Amino acid sequence: MQENSPLSEKRKFQLEEGILILLLILSLVGTAISDYSPDDGYAYWLGMVFVFAFFAIVIAWLQSKHKEGEFKEIVKEQSLHWATTLLVVGGAFLLRNAGQLSAGSASLVILLLLCLATILDGLRIGWRFSLVGLFLGSASIIRAFYEPFLLIDIAIAIFIVIATFLWEFWTNKRTNG
């Protein structure tokens, strides 16, 4: 454990794992909403860009050494990343309004864009965030091909959570003894 870090590694893991679980739950809710009402699903995923941006900033801050001025840099970097994501999501909105995409297709496109943005941001801030992105991508593909997609998505989300706990347990056991 580092002296200058106000949070222990165990506490960081708990917070990051909590965020992972919350984002997976919100993603499952979004896939269900999108199936029930494509228009509402489209709006939901649009709002989720802001939710993901917020949690990306939180995780990036947790990963930092909490040095003075570093938070501004984190917010600047994350804001640029998620603002460009929102810009591209706006393109899906324009395609939908032009009649080029249905509401259901637009929500799947936004889901894939959010998938890409989350995976890429996860390369900077942590592999758990990338896992959420991979989940979003698999959820969009599964939704397109399988009717009982929600059960499959739930199983994948549970697998991801269990795998991250096992990975943390294994790495702690390996480094501590």
QUIPE-V227063 format. One record per pair of residues at least 6 apart in sequence whose C-alpha atoms are under 7 Angstrom apart, sorted by the first residue. I is the first residue (numbers start at 1). J is the second residue. Records with the same first field share a line. If there is no record, write none. Layout:
I=J ; J
This chain:
1=8 ; 9
5=65
12=62
16=59
20=128 ; 129 ; 132
21=161
24=132 ; 157
30=41 ; 44 ; 45
32=150
33=40 ; 41
34=40 ; 41 ; 42 ; 104 ; 107
38=103 ; 104 ; 107
39=103
41=107
42=103 ; 106 ; 107
45=107 ; 110 ; 111
49=86 ; 114
53=82
57=74 ; 75 ; 78
59=125
60=74 ; 125
61=71 ; 74
63=125
85=117
89=110
92=106 ; 109 ; 110
95=101
96=102 ; 103 ; 106
108=140
111=136 ; 140
112=136 ; 137 ; 140
115=133 ; 134 ; 136 ; 137
116=133
118=129 ; 130 ; 133
119=129 ; 130 ; 133 ; 134
120=130
122=128 ; 129 ; 130
123=130
139=153
142=149
143=149
